[in-house]
Amino acid sequence: MNKVSLSKCTFNKERRYLKLSSEFVGMPISLQIESHHTGRVVEFTAVGENDPLFDQDGWDGEMQIYRPTRNEARTNVDYLIIYNEH
């Protein structure tokens, strides 16, 4: 599974989401974000059609949205956005 450092992400505190460029990991089905502060690893999985953030057109390959997996303990993040940098 792909693992990316939290230092590569930006955090929107008001909306509680992370944003990451696709240049670091592409747009996989799932990935892990590792905190460079605590060492904690949180797994994220692409949203499915039952999620309100799901886009039927797949954001035209320009963006993918992920949620922390169900087995994750409480996090400060509601979702992760990976956007196409290229």
PDB file with SEQRES, HELIX, SHEET and CRYST1 records, atoms N, CA, C and O in Angstrom:
SEQRES   1 A   86  MET ASN LYS VAL SER LEU SER LYS CYS THR PHE ASN LYS          
SEQRES   2 A   86  GLU ARG ARG TYR LEU LYS LEU SER SER GLU PHE VAL GLY          
SEQRES   3 A   86  MET PRO ILE SER LEU GLN ILE GLU SER HIS HIS THR GLY          
SEQRES   4 A   86  ARG VAL VAL GLU PHE THR ALA VAL GLY GLU ASN ASP PRO          
SEQRES   5 A   86  LEU PHE ASP GLN ASP GLY TRP ASP GLY GLU MET GLN ILE          
SEQRES   6 A   86  TYR ARG PRO THR ARG ASN GLU ALA ARG THR ASN VAL ASP          
SEQRES   7 A   86  TYR LEU ILE ILE TYR ASN GLU HIS                              
HELIX    1 AA1 LEU A    6  LYS A    8  5                                   3    
HELIX    2 AA2 SER A   22  PHE A   24  5                                   3    
HELIX    3 AA3 GLY A   58  GLY A   61  5                                   4    
SHEET    1 AA1 7 LYS A   3  SER A   5  0                                        
SHEET    2 AA1 7 SER A  30  GLU A  34  1                                        
SHEET    3 AA1 7 VAL A  41  ALA A  46 -1                                        
SHEET    4 AA1 7 MET A  63  PRO A  68 -1                                        
SHEET    5 AA1 7 TYR A  79  TYR A  83 -1                                        
SHEET    6 AA1 7 TYR A  17  SER A  21  1                                        
SHEET    7 AA1 7 THR A  10  ASN A  12 -1                                        
CRYST1    1.000    1.000    1.000  90.00  90.00  90.00 P 1           1          
ATOM      1  N   MET A   1       0.838  -1.182   0.000  1.00  0.00           N  
ATOM      2  CA  MET A   1       0.000   0.000   0.000  1.00  0.00           C  
ATOM      3  C   MET A   1       0.880   1.240   0.000  1.00  0.00           C  
ATOM      4  O   MET A   1       1.935   1.266   0.634  1.00  0.00           O  
ATOM      5  N   ASN A   2       0.441   2.257  -0.709  1.00  0.00           N  
ATOM      6  CA  ASN A   2       1.166   3.515  -0.784  1.00  0.00           C  
ATOM      7  C   ASN A   2       1.117   4.256   0.543  1.00  0.00           C  
ATOM      8  O   ASN A   2       0.069   4.326   1.186  1.00  0.00           O  
ATOM      9  N   LYS A   3       2.256   4.809   0.948  1.00  0.00           N  
ATOM     10  CA  LYS A   3       2.323   5.605   2.176  1.00  0.00           C  
ATOM     11  C   LYS A   3       2.952   6.949   1.845  1.00  0.00           C  
ATOM     12  O   LYS A   3       3.990   7.016   1.186  1.00  0.00           O  
ATOM     13  N   VAL A   4       2.309   8.031   2.314  1.00  0.00           N  
ATOM     14  CA  VAL A   4       2.755   9.391   2.044  1.00  0.00           C  
ATOM     15  C   VAL A   4       2.882  10.127   3.371  1.00  0.00           C  
ATOM     16  O   VAL A   4       2.075   9.922   4.279  1.00  0.00           O  
ATOM     17  N   SER A   5       3.887  10.977   3.482  1.00  0.00           N  
ATOM     18  CA  SER A   5       4.068  11.775   4.687  1.00  0.00           C  
ATOM     19  C   SER A   5       3.030  12.891   4.742  1.00  0.00           C  
ATOM     20  O   SER A   5       2.709  13.513   3.729  1.00  0.00           O  
ATOM     21  N   LEU A   6       2.523  13.128   5.922  1.00  0.00           N  
ATOM     22  CA  LEU A   6       1.588  14.230   6.149  1.00  0.00           C  
ATOM     23  C   LEU A   6       2.192  15.569   5.746  1.00  0.00           C  
ATOM     24  O   LEU A   6       1.461  16.501   5.413  1.00  0.00           O  
ATOM     25  N   SER A   7       3.510  15.674   5.773  1.00  0.00           N  
ATOM     26  CA  SER A   7       4.175  16.924   5.398  1.00  0.00           C  
ATOM     27  C   SER A   7       3.926  17.304   3.932  1.00  0.00           C  
ATOM     28  O   SER A   7       4.127  18.459   3.558  1.00  0.00           O  
ATOM     29  N   LYS A   8       3.497  16.361   3.108  1.00  0.00           N  
ATOM     30  CA  LYS A   8       3.202  16.625   1.694  1.00  0.00           C  
ATOM     31  C   LYS A   8       1.786  17.179   1.507  1.00  0.00           C  
ATOM     32  O   LYS A   8       1.426  17.614   0.413  1.00  0.00           O  
ATOM     33  N   CYS A   9       0.989  17.163   2.573  1.00  0.00           N  
ATOM     34  CA  CYS A   9      -0.412  17.584   2.515  1.00  0.00           C  
ATOM     35  C   CYS A   9      -0.589  18.982   3.093  1.00  0.00           C  
ATOM     36  O   CYS A   9       0.219  19.451   3.894  1.00  0.00           O  
ATOM     37  N   THR A  10      -1.661  19.630   2.669  1.00  0.00           N  
ATOM     38  CA  THR A  10      -2.098  20.851   3.333  1.00  0.00           C  
ATOM     39  C   THR A  10      -3.396  20.516   4.067  1.00  0.00           C  
ATOM     40  O   THR A  10      -4.170  19.673   3.615  1.00  0.00           O  
ATOM     41  N   PHE A  11      -3.627  21.177   5.197  1.00  0.00           N  
ATOM     42  CA  PHE A  11      -4.786  20.883   6.032  1.00  0.00           C  
ATOM     43  C   PHE A  11      -5.686  22.103   6.116  1.00  0.00           C  
ATOM     44  O   PHE A  11      -5.230  23.195   6.455  1.00  0.00           O  
ATOM     45  N   ASN A  12      -6.970  21.919   5.805  1.00  0.00           N  
ATOM     46  CA  ASN A  12      -7.967  22.958   5.963  1.00  0.00           C  
ATOM     47  C   ASN A  12      -8.664  22.696   7.294  1.00  0.00           C  
ATOM     48  O   ASN A  12      -9.506  21.804   7.396  1.00  0.00           O  
ATOM     49  N   LYS A  13      -8.312  23.475   8.307  1.00  0.00           N  
ATOM     50  CA  LYS A  13      -8.804  23.255   9.665  1.00  0.00           C  
ATOM     51  C   LYS A  13     -10.310  23.495   9.781  1.00  0.00           C  
ATOM     52  O   LYS A  13     -10.996  22.762  10.494  1.00  0.00           O  
ATOM     53  N   GLU A  14     -10.830  24.506   9.094  1.00  0.00           N  
ATOM     54  CA  GLU A  14     -12.253  24.821   9.168  1.00  0.00           C  
ATOM     55  C   GLU A  14     -13.119  23.703   8.604  1.00  0.00           C  
ATOM     56  O   GLU A  14     -14.144  23.350   9.187  1.00  0.00           O  
ATOM     57  N   ARG A  15     -12.707  23.152   7.478  1.00  0.00           N  
ATOM     58  CA  ARG A  15     -13.499  22.099   6.821  1.00  0.00           C  
ATOM     59  C   ARG A  15     -12.992  20.694   7.120  1.00  0.00           C  
ATOM     60  O   ARG A  15     -13.597  19.707   6.702  1.00  0.00           O  
ATOM     61  N   ARG A  16     -11.890  20.609   7.838  1.00  0.00           N  
ATOM     62  CA  ARG A  16     -11.326  19.341   8.301  1.00  0.00           C  
ATOM     63  C   ARG A  16     -10.980  18.370   7.158  1.00  0.00           C  
ATOM     64  O   ARG A  16     -11.369  17.203   7.184  1.00  0.00           O  
ATOM     65  N   TYR A  17     -10.247  18.873   6.162  1.00  0.00           N  
ATOM     66  CA  TYR A  17      -9.786  17.984   5.098  1.00  0.00           C  
ATOM     67  C   TYR A  17      -8.318  18.224   4.778  1.00  0.00           C  
ATOM     68  O   TYR A  17      -7.770  19.300   5.014  1.00  0.00           O  
ATOM     69  N   LEU A  18      -7.706  17.182   4.232  1.00  0.00           N  
ATOM     70  CA  LEU A  18      -6.337  17.243   3.739  1.00  0.00           C  
ATOM     71  C   LEU A  18      -6.378  17.354   2.227  1.00  0.00           C  
ATOM     72  O   LEU A  18      -7.306  16.866   1.583  1.00  0.00           O  
ATOM     73  N   LYS A  19      -5.366  18.000   1.665  1.00  0.00           N  
ATOM     74  CA  LYS A  19      -5.247  18.127   0.215  1.00  0.00           C  
ATOM     75  C   LYS A  19      -3.842  17.687  -0.169  1.00  0.00           C  
ATOM     76  O   LYS A  19      -2.867  18.084   0.467  1.00  0.00           O  
ATOM     77  N   LEU A  20      -3.739  16.866  -1.210  1.00  0.00           N  
ATOM     78  CA  LEU A  20      -2.471  16.277  -1.628  1.00  0.00           C  
ATOM     79  C   LEU A  20      -2.375  16.274  -3.144  1.00  0.00           C  
ATOM     80  O   LEU A  20      -3.345  15.953  -3.830  1.00  0.00           O  
ATOM     81  N   SER A  21      -1.224  16.626  -3.662  1.00  0.00           N  
ATOM     82  CA  SER A  21      -0.976  16.583  -5.104  1.00  0.00           C  
ATOM     83  C   SER A  21      -0.812  15.130  -5.557  1.00  0.00           C  
ATOM     84  O   SER A  21      -0.244  14.310  -4.834  1.00  0.00           O  
ATOM     85  N   SER A  22      -1.304  14.821  -6.736  1.00  0.00           N  
ATOM     86  CA  SER A  22      -1.174  13.473  -7.295  1.00  0.00           C  
ATOM     87  C   SER A  22       0.270  13.113  -7.623  1.00  0.00           C  
ATOM     88  O   SER A  22       0.581  11.937  -7.807  1.00  0.00           O  
ATOM     89  N   GLU A  23       1.151  14.095  -7.700  1.00  0.00           N  
ATOM     90  CA  GLU A  23       2.541  13.807  -8.049  1.00  0.00           C  
ATOM     91  C   GLU A  23       3.215  12.888  -7.035  1.00  0.00           C  
ATOM     92  O   GLU A  23       4.189  12.217  -7.377  1.00  0.00           O  
ATOM     93  N   PHE A  24       2.725  12.839  -5.797  1.00  0.00           N  
ATOM     94  CA  PHE A  24       3.356  12.033  -4.763  1.00  0.00           C  
ATOM     95  C   PHE A  24       2.889  10.585  -4.737  1.00  0.00           C  
ATOM     96  O   PHE A  24       3.622   9.710  -4.276  1.00  0.00           O  
ATOM     97  N   VAL A  25       1.673  10.315  -5.228  1.00  0.00           N  
ATOM     98  CA  VAL A  25       1.136   8.958  -5.096  1.00  0.00           C  
ATOM     99  C   VAL A  25       0.186   8.558  -6.230  1.00  0.00           C  
ATOM    100  O   VAL A  25      -0.268   7.414  -6.271  1.00  0.00           O  
ATOM    101  N   GLY A  26      -0.116   9.464  -7.134  1.00  0.00           N  
ATOM    102  CA  GLY A  26      -1.121   9.170  -8.146  1.00  0.00           C  
ATOM    103  C   GLY A  26      -2.503   9.273  -7.515  1.00  0.00           C  
ATOM    104  O   GLY A  26      -2.726  10.089  -6.621  1.00  0.00           O  
ATOM    105  N   MET A  27      -3.428   8.442  -7.983  1.00  0.00           N  
ATOM    106  CA  MET A  27      -4.785   8.403  -7.409  1.00  0.00           C  
ATOM    107  C   MET A  27      -5.180   6.947  -7.162  1.00  0.00           C  
ATOM    108  O   MET A  27      -6.021   6.399  -7.875  1.00  0.00           O  
ATOM    109  N   PRO A  28      -4.574   6.327  -6.156  1.00  0.00           N  
ATOM    110  CA  PRO A  28      -4.856   4.916  -5.885  1.00  0.00           C  
ATOM    111  C   PRO A  28      -6.233   4.709  -5.250  1.00  0.00           C  
ATOM    112  O   PRO A  28      -6.904   5.674  -4.883  1.00  0.00           O  
ATOM    113  N   ILE A  29      -6.644   3.459  -5.123  1.00  0.00           N  
ATOM    114  CA  ILE A  29      -7.903   3.118  -4.459  1.00  0.00           C  
ATOM    115  C   ILE A  29      -7.801   3.422  -2.963  1.00  0.00           C  
ATOM    116  O   ILE A  29      -8.759   3.898  -2.354  1.00  0.00           O  
ATOM    117  N   SER A  30      -6.647   3.148  -2.383  1.00  0.00           N  
ATOM    118  CA  SER A  30      -6.430   3.446  -0.969  1.00  0.00           C  
ATOM    119  C   SER A  30      -4.971   3.841  -0.754  1.00  0.00           C  
ATOM    120  O   SER A  30      -4.104   3.534  -1.573  1.00  0.00           O  
ATOM    121  N   LEU A  31      -4.716   4.519   0.348  1.00  0.00           N  
ATOM    122  CA  LEU A  31      -3.361   4.947   0.685  1.00  0.00           C  
ATOM    123  C   LEU A  31      -3.283   5.220   2.179  1.00  0.00           C  
ATOM    124  O   LEU A  31      -4.300   5.287   2.870  1.00  0.00           O  
ATOM    125  N   GLN A  32      -2.078   5.374   2.653  1.00  0.00           N  
ATOM    126  CA  GLN A  32      -1.844   5.690   4.053  1.00  0.00           C  
ATOM    127  C   GLN A  32      -1.133   7.034   4.138  1.00  0.00           C  
ATOM    128  O   GLN A  32      -0.250   7.340   3.337  1.00  0.00           O  
ATOM    129  N   ILE A  33      -1.537   7.832   5.128  1.00  0.00           N  
ATOM    130  CA  ILE A  33      -0.875   9.091   5.424  1.00  0.00           C  
ATOM    131  C   ILE A  33      -0.205   8.925   6.779  1.00  0.00           C  
ATOM    132  O   ILE A  33      -0.853   8.564   7.762  1.00  0.00           O  
ATOM    133  N   GLU A  34       1.102   9.192   6.824  1.00  0.00           N  
ATOM    134  CA  GLU A  34       1.866   9.044   8.059  1.00  0.00           C  
ATOM    135  C   GLU A  34       2.236  10.420   8.604  1.00  0.00           C  
ATOM    136  O   GLU A  34       2.837  11.235   7.904  1.00  0.00           O  
ATOM    137  N   SER A  35       1.871  10.668   9.861  1.00  0.00           N  
ATOM    138  CA  SER A  35       2.191  11.932  10.495  1.00  0.00           C  
ATOM    139  C   SER A  35       3.689  12.038  10.729  1.00  0.00           C  
ATOM    140  O   SER A  35       4.299  11.147  11.320  1.00  0.00           O  
ATOM    141  N   HIS A  36       4.275  13.127  10.266  1.00  0.00           N  
ATOM    142  CA  HIS A  36       5.697  13.375  10.498  1.00  0.00           C  
ATOM    143  C   HIS A  36       5.922  13.911  11.908  1.00  0.00           C  
ATOM    144  O   HIS A  36       7.068  14.076  12.327  1.00  0.00           O  
ATOM    145  N   HIS A  37       4.853  14.183  12.643  1.00  0.00           N  
ATOM    146  CA  HIS A  37       4.955  14.647  14.032  1.00  0.00           C  
ATOM    147  C   HIS A  37       4.878  13.487  15.019  1.00  0.00           C  
ATOM    148  O   HIS A  37       5.701  13.374  15.928  1.00  0.00           O  
ATOM    149  N   THR A  38       3.864  12.615  14.824  1.00  0.00           N  
ATOM    150  CA  THR A  38       3.593  11.554  15.801  1.00  0.00           C  
ATOM    151  C   THR A  38       3.951  10.157  15.320  1.00  0.00           C  
ATOM    152  O   THR A  38       4.082   9.237  16.127  1.00  0.00           O  
ATOM    153  N   GLY A  39       4.110   9.990  14.006  1.00  0.00           N  
ATOM    154  CA  GLY A  39       4.356   8.660  13.455  1.00  0.00           C  
ATOM    155  C   GLY A  39       3.080   7.867  13.225  1.00  0.00           C  
ATOM    156  O   GLY A  39       3.138   6.756  12.698  1.00  0.00           O  
ATOM    157  N   ARG A  40       1.932   8.407  13.606  1.00  0.00           N  
ATOM    158  CA  ARG A  40       0.653   7.719  13.414  1.00  0.00           C  
ATOM    159  C   ARG A  40       0.339   7.589  11.930  1.00  0.00           C  
ATOM    160  O   ARG A  40       0.598   8.502  11.147  1.00  0.00           O  
ATOM    161  N   VAL A  41      -0.219   6.452  11.555  1.00  0.00           N  
ATOM    162  CA  VAL A  41      -0.578   6.182  10.168  1.00  0.00           C  
ATOM    163  C   VAL A  41      -2.091   6.019  10.082  1.00  0.00           C  
ATOM    164  O   VAL A  41      -2.680   5.243  10.833  1.00  0.00           O  
ATOM    165  N   VAL A  42      -2.718   6.752   9.165  1.00  0.00           N  
ATOM    166  CA  VAL A  42      -4.156   6.657   8.941  1.00  0.00           C  
ATOM    167  C   VAL A  42      -4.382   6.197   7.512  1.00  0.00           C  
ATOM    168  O   VAL A  42      -3.811   6.750   6.572  1.00  0.00           O  
ATOM    169  N   GLU A  43      -5.218   5.184   7.355  1.00  0.00           N  
ATOM    170  CA  GLU A  43      -5.538   4.658   6.033  1.00  0.00           C  
ATOM    171  C   GLU A  43      -6.770   5.355   5.474  1.00  0.00           C  
ATOM    172  O   GLU A  43      -7.755   5.565   6.182  1.00  0.00           O  
ATOM    173  N   PHE A  44      -6.704   5.712   4.191  1.00  0.00           N  
ATOM    174  CA  PHE A  44      -7.812   6.350   3.492  1.00  0.00           C  
ATOM    175  C   PHE A  44      -8.204   5.484   2.294  1.00  0.00           C  
ATOM    176  O   PHE A  44      -7.356   4.863   1.654  1.00  0.00           O  
ATOM    177  N   THR A  45      -9.508   5.456   2.005  1.00  0.00           N  
ATOM    178  CA  THR A  45     -10.039   4.706   0.872  1.00  0.00           C  
ATOM    179  C   THR A  45     -10.918   5.636   0.038  1.00  0.00           C  
ATOM    180  O   THR A  45     -11.633   6.481   0.577  1.00  0.00           O  
ATOM    181  N   ALA A  46     -10.855   5.467  -1.283  1.00  0.00           N  
ATOM    182  CA  ALA A  46     -11.664   6.298  -2.185  1.00  0.00           C  
ATOM    183  C   ALA A  46     -13.143   6.152  -1.836  1.00  0.00           C  
ATOM    184  O   ALA A  46     -13.607   5.057  -1.516  1.00  0.00           O  
ATOM    185  N   VAL A  47     -13.882   7.263  -1.898  1.00  0.00           N  
ATOM    186  CA  VAL A  47     -15.305   7.225  -1.581  1.00  0.00           C  
ATOM    187  C   VAL A  47     -16.061   6.430  -2.640  1.00  0.00           C  
ATOM    188  O   VAL A  47     -15.678   6.398  -3.809  1.00  0.00           O  
ATOM    189  N   GLY A  48     -17.141   5.792  -2.201  1.00  0.00           N  
ATOM    190  CA  GLY A  48     -17.992   5.018  -3.098  1.00  0.00           C  
ATOM    191  C   GLY A  48     -19.270   5.767  -3.426  1.00  0.00           C  
ATOM    192  O   GLY A  48     -19.479   6.892  -2.971  1.00  0.00           O  
ATOM    193  N   GLU A  49     -20.108   5.145  -4.207  1.00  0.00           N  
ATOM    194  CA  GLU A  49     -21.308   5.818  -4.706  1.00  0.00           C  
ATOM    195  C   GLU A  49     -22.319   6.180  -3.623  1.00  0.00           C  
ATOM    196  O   GLU A  49     -23.203   7.002  -3.864  1.00  0.00           O  
ATOM    197  N   ASN A  50     -22.210   5.589  -2.441  1.00  0.00           N  
ATOM    198  CA  ASN A  50     -23.132   5.926  -1.351  1.00  0.00           C  
ATOM    199  C   ASN A  50     -22.649   7.096  -0.507  1.00  0.00           C  
ATOM    200  O   ASN A  50     -23.340   7.506   0.425  1.00  0.00           O  
ATOM    201  N   ASP A  51     -21.488   7.638  -0.811  1.00  0.00           N  
ATOM    202  CA  ASP A  51     -20.943   8.767  -0.059  1.00  0.00           C  
ATOM    203  C   ASP A  51     -21.407  10.075  -0.707  1.00  0.00           C  
ATOM    204  O   ASP A  51     -21.387  10.187  -1.933  1.00  0.00           O  
ATOM    205  N   PRO A  52     -21.825  11.064   0.089  1.00  0.00           N  
ATOM    206  CA  PRO A  52     -22.270  12.339  -0.493  1.00  0.00           C  
ATOM    207  C   PRO A  52     -21.188  13.080  -1.286  1.00  0.00           C  
ATOM    208  O   PRO A  52     -21.509  13.940  -2.106  1.00  0.00           O  
ATOM    209  N   LEU A  53     -19.918  12.757  -1.052  1.00  0.00           N  
ATOM    210  CA  LEU A  53     -18.833  13.410  -1.790  1.00  0.00           C  
ATOM    211  C   LEU A  53     -18.490  12.697  -3.101  1.00  0.00           C  
ATOM    212  O   LEU A  53     -17.621  13.156  -3.843  1.00  0.00           O  
ATOM    213  N   PHE A  54     -19.160  11.587  -3.390  1.00  0.00           N  
ATOM    214  CA  PHE A  54     -18.909  10.827  -4.613  1.00  0.00           C  
ATOM    215  C   PHE A  54     -19.366  11.625  -5.831  1.00  0.00           C  
ATOM    216  O   PHE A  54     -20.410  12.276  -5.804  1.00  0.00           O  
ATOM    217  N   ASP A  55     -18.570  11.566  -6.897  1.00  0.00           N  
ATOM    218  CA  ASP A  55     -18.925  12.206  -8.158  1.00  0.00           C  
ATOM    219  C   ASP A  55     -19.034  11.129  -9.233  1.00  0.00           C  
ATOM    220  O   ASP A  55     -18.067  10.419  -9.508  1.00  0.00           O  
ATOM    221  N   GLN A  56     -20.203  11.012  -9.831  1.00  0.00           N  
ATOM    222  CA  GLN A  56     -20.471   9.972 -10.822  1.00  0.00           C  
ATOM    223  C   GLN A  56     -19.493  10.027 -12.000  1.00  0.00           C  
ATOM    224  O   GLN A  56     -19.151   8.988 -12.565  1.00  0.00           O  
ATOM    225  N   ASP A  57     -19.050  11.207 -12.367  1.00  0.00           N  
ATOM    226  CA  ASP A  57     -18.124  11.362 -13.486  1.00  0.00           C  
ATOM    227  C   ASP A  57     -16.670  11.188 -13.072  1.00  0.00           C  
ATOM    228  O   ASP A  57     -15.770  11.320 -13.901  1.00  0.00           O  
ATOM    229  N   GLY A  58     -16.432  10.894 -11.801  1.00  0.00           N  
ATOM    230  CA  GLY A  58     -15.064  10.681 -11.339  1.00  0.00           C  
ATOM    231  C   GLY A  58     -14.204  11.919 -11.425  1.00  0.00           C  
ATOM    232  O   GLY A  58     -12.986  11.829 -11.578  1.00  0.00           O  
ATOM    233  N   TRP A  59     -14.846  13.097 -11.325  1.00  0.00           N  
ATOM    234  CA  TRP A  59     -14.115  14.365 -11.374  1.00  0.00           C  
ATOM    235  C   TRP A  59     -13.245  14.449 -12.636  1.00  0.00           C  
ATOM    236  O   TRP A  59     -12.248  15.170 -12.664  1.00  0.00           O  
ATOM    237  N   ASP A  60     -13.635  13.706 -13.677  1.00  0.00           N  
ATOM    238  CA  ASP A  60     -12.914  13.700 -14.957  1.00  0.00           C  
ATOM    239  C   ASP A  60     -11.432  13.390 -14.799  1.00  0.00           C  
ATOM    240  O   ASP A  60     -10.609  13.871 -15.578  1.00  0.00           O  
ATOM    241  N   GLY A  61     -11.089  12.588 -13.795  1.00  0.00           N  
ATOM    242  CA  GLY A  61      -9.709  12.191 -13.583  1.00  0.00           C  
ATOM    243  C   GLY A  61      -8.836  13.276 -12.990  1.00  0.00           C  
ATOM    244  O   GLY A  61      -7.623  13.103 -12.868  1.00  0.00           O  
ATOM    245  N   GLU A  62      -9.439  14.395 -12.619  1.00  0.00           N  
ATOM    246  CA  GLU A  62      -8.680  15.527 -12.083  1.00  0.00           C  
ATOM    247  C   GLU A  62      -8.608  15.533 -10.560  1.00  0.00           C  
ATOM    248  O   GLU A  62      -7.806  16.259  -9.973  1.00  0.00           O  
ATOM    249  N   MET A  63      -9.456  14.713  -9.916  1.00  0.00           N  
ATOM    250  CA  MET A  63      -9.510  14.731  -8.461  1.00  0.00           C  
ATOM    251  C   MET A  63     -10.123  13.429  -7.962  1.00  0.00           C  
ATOM    252  O   MET A  63     -10.935  12.811  -8.652  1.00  0.00           O  
ATOM    253  N   GLN A  64      -9.734  13.019  -6.770  1.00  0.00           N  
ATOM    254  CA  GLN A  64     -10.333  11.864  -6.113  1.00  0.00           C  
ATOM    255  C   GLN A  64     -10.476  12.217  -4.642  1.00  0.00           C  
ATOM    256  O   GLN A  64      -9.608  12.872  -4.065  1.00  0.00           O  
ATOM    257  N   ILE A  65     -11.576  11.780  -4.038  1.00  0.00           N  
ATOM    258  CA  ILE A  65     -11.832  12.049  -2.622  1.00  0.00           C  
ATOM    259  C   ILE A  65     -11.789  10.739  -1.850  1.00  0.00           C  
ATOM    260  O   ILE A  65     -12.285   9.711  -2.310  1.00  0.00           O  
ATOM    261  N   TYR A  66     -11.188  10.798  -0.675  1.00  0.00           N  
ATOM    262  CA  TYR A  66     -10.979   9.625   0.177  1.00  0.00           C  
ATOM    263  C   TYR A  66     -11.506   9.913   1.582  1.00  0.00           C  
ATOM    264  O   TYR A  66     -11.518  11.057   2.035  1.00  0.00           O  
ATOM    265  N   ARG A  67     -11.939   8.854   2.260  1.00  0.00           N  
ATOM    266  CA  ARG A  67     -12.348   8.941   3.663  1.00  0.00           C  
ATOM    267  C   ARG A  67     -11.436   8.043   4.488  1.00  0.00           C  
ATOM    268  O   ARG A  67     -10.915   7.051   3.978  1.00  0.00           O  
ATOM    269  N   PRO A  68     -11.238   8.384   5.763  1.00  0.00           N  
ATOM    270  CA  PRO A  68     -10.513   7.447   6.633  1.00  0.00           C  
ATOM    271  C   PRO A  68     -11.309   6.137   6.695  1.00  0.00           C  
ATOM    272  O   PRO A  68     -12.540   6.159   6.699  1.00  0.00           O  
ATOM    273  N   THR A  69     -10.619   5.016   6.741  1.00  0.00           N  
ATOM    274  CA  THR A  69     -11.325   3.734   6.800  1.00  0.00           C  
ATOM    275  C   THR A  69     -12.056   3.598   8.129  1.00  0.00           C  
ATOM    276  O   THR A  69     -11.724   4.274   9.102  1.00  0.00           O  
ATOM    277  N   ARG A  70     -13.033   2.737   8.161  1.00  0.00           N  
ATOM    278  CA  ARG A  70     -13.870   2.562   9.347  1.00  0.00           C  
ATOM    279  C   ARG A  70     -13.093   2.095  10.569  1.00  0.00           C  
ATOM    280  O   ARG A  70     -13.472   2.394  11.701  1.00  0.00           O  
ATOM    281  N   ASN A  71     -12.013   1.368  10.343  1.00  0.00           N  
ATOM    282  CA  ASN A  71     -11.270   0.834  11.482  1.00  0.00           C  
ATOM    283  C   ASN A  71     -10.329   1.865  12.111  1.00  0.00           C  
ATOM    284  O   ASN A  71      -9.625   1.561  13.073  1.00  0.00           O  
ATOM    285  N   GLU A  72     -10.320   3.079  11.566  1.00  0.00           N  
ATOM    286  CA  GLU A  72      -9.470   4.125  12.121  1.00  0.00           C  
ATOM    287  C   GLU A  72     -10.121   4.734  13.357  1.00  0.00           C  
ATOM    288  O   GLU A  72     -11.321   5.006  13.369  1.00  0.00           O  
ATOM    289  N   ALA A  73      -9.329   4.943  14.379  1.00  0.00           N  
ATOM    290  CA  ALA A  73      -9.816   5.657  15.559  1.00  0.00           C  
ATOM    291  C   ALA A  73     -10.135   7.087  15.147  1.00  0.00           C  
ATOM    292  O   ALA A  73      -9.804   7.504  14.038  1.00  0.00           O  
ATOM    293  N   ARG A  74     -10.736   7.792  15.983  1.00  0.00           N  
ATOM    294  CA  ARG A  74     -11.112   9.187  15.718  1.00  0.00           C  
ATOM    295  C   ARG A  74      -9.929   9.988  15.155  1.00  0.00           C  
ATOM    296  O   ARG A  74      -8.817   9.914  15.677  1.00  0.00           O  
ATOM    297  N   THR A  75     -10.180  10.740  14.105  1.00  0.00           N  
ATOM    298  CA  THR A  75      -9.145  11.574  13.488  1.00  0.00           C  
ATOM    299  C   THR A  75      -9.634  13.013  13.421  1.00  0.00           C  
ATOM    300  O   THR A  75     -10.819  13.276  13.631  1.00  0.00           O  
ATOM    301  N   ASN A  76      -8.746  13.933  13.135  1.00  0.00           N  
ATOM    302  CA  ASN A  76      -9.100  15.338  12.951  1.00  0.00           C  
ATOM    303  C   ASN A  76      -9.489  15.634  11.514  1.00  0.00           C  
ATOM    304  O   ASN A  76      -9.768  16.782  11.168  1.00  0.00           O  
ATOM    305  N   VAL A  77      -9.508  14.604  10.675  1.00  0.00           N  
ATOM    306  CA  VAL A  77      -9.732  14.771   9.239  1.00  0.00           C  
ATOM    307  C   VAL A  77     -10.991  14.029   8.818  1.00  0.00           C  
ATOM    308  O   VAL A  77     -11.153  12.849   9.131  1.00  0.00           O  
ATOM    309  N   ASP A  78     -11.891  14.719   8.104  1.00  0.00           N  
ATOM    310  CA  ASP A  78     -13.102  14.078   7.585  1.00  0.00           C  
ATOM    311  C   ASP A  78     -12.845  13.425   6.231  1.00  0.00           C  
ATOM    312  O   ASP A  78     -13.415  12.377   5.926  1.00  0.00           O  
ATOM    313  N   TYR A  79     -11.984  14.045   5.418  1.00  0.00           N  
ATOM    314  CA  TYR A  79     -11.694  13.478   4.104  1.00  0.00           C  
ATOM    315  C   TYR A  79     -10.379  14.018   3.571  1.00  0.00           C  
ATOM    316  O   TYR A  79      -9.809  14.972   4.101  1.00  0.00           O  
ATOM    317  N   LEU A  80      -9.916  13.376   2.503  1.00  0.00           N  
ATOM    318  CA  LEU A  80      -8.674  13.717   1.821  1.00  0.00           C  
ATOM    319  C   LEU A  80      -8.986  13.930   0.360  1.00  0.00           C  
ATOM    320  O   LEU A  80      -9.718  13.143  -0.240  1.00  0.00           O  
ATOM    321  N   ILE A  81      -8.443  14.978  -0.220  1.00  0.00           N  
ATOM    322  CA  ILE A  81      -8.573  15.239  -1.653  1.00  0.00           C  
ATOM    323  C   ILE A  81      -7.208  15.064  -2.302  1.00  0.00           C  
ATOM    324  O   ILE A  81      -6.224  15.661  -1.866  1.00  0.00           O  
ATOM    325  N   ILE A  82      -7.154  14.241  -3.345  1.00  0.00           N  
ATOM    326  CA  ILE A  82      -5.957  14.184  -4.185  1.00  0.00           C  
ATOM    327  C   ILE A  82      -6.343  14.836  -5.502  1.00  0.00           C  
ATOM    328  O   ILE A  82      -7.317  14.435  -6.139  1.00  0.00           O  
ATOM    329  N   TYR A  83      -5.584  15.834  -5.907  1.00  0.00           N  
ATOM    330  CA  TYR A  83      -5.876  16.558  -7.137  1.00  0.00           C  
ATOM    331  C   TYR A  83      -4.743  16.330  -8.140  1.00  0.00           C  
ATOM    332  O   TYR A  83      -3.591  16.113  -7.764  1.00  0.00           O  
ATOM    333  N   ASN A  84      -5.100  16.384  -9.417  1.00  0.00           N  
ATOM    334  CA  ASN A  84      -4.143  16.165 -10.499  1.00  0.00           C  
ATOM    335  C   ASN A  84      -3.258  17.389 -10.646  1.00  0.00           C  
ATOM    336  O   ASN A  84      -3.734  18.469 -10.999  1.00  0.00           O  
ATOM    337  N   GLU A  85      -1.984  17.222 -10.378  1.00  0.00           N  
ATOM    338  CA  GLU A  85      -1.027  18.324 -10.439  1.00  0.00           C  
ATOM    339  C   GLU A  85      -0.533  18.574 -11.861  1.00  0.00           C  
ATOM    340  O   GLU A  85      -0.085  19.676 -12.179  1.00  0.00           O  
ATOM    341  N   HIS A  86      -0.611  17.559 -12.715  1.00  0.00           N  
ATOM    342  CA  HIS A  86       0.007  17.674 -14.055  1.00  0.00           C  
ATOM    343  C   HIS A  86      -0.997  18.003 -15.122  1.00  0.00           C  
ATOM    344  O   HIS A  86      -0.635  18.132 -16.291  1.00  0.00           O  
TER     345      HIS A  86                                                      
END                                                                             
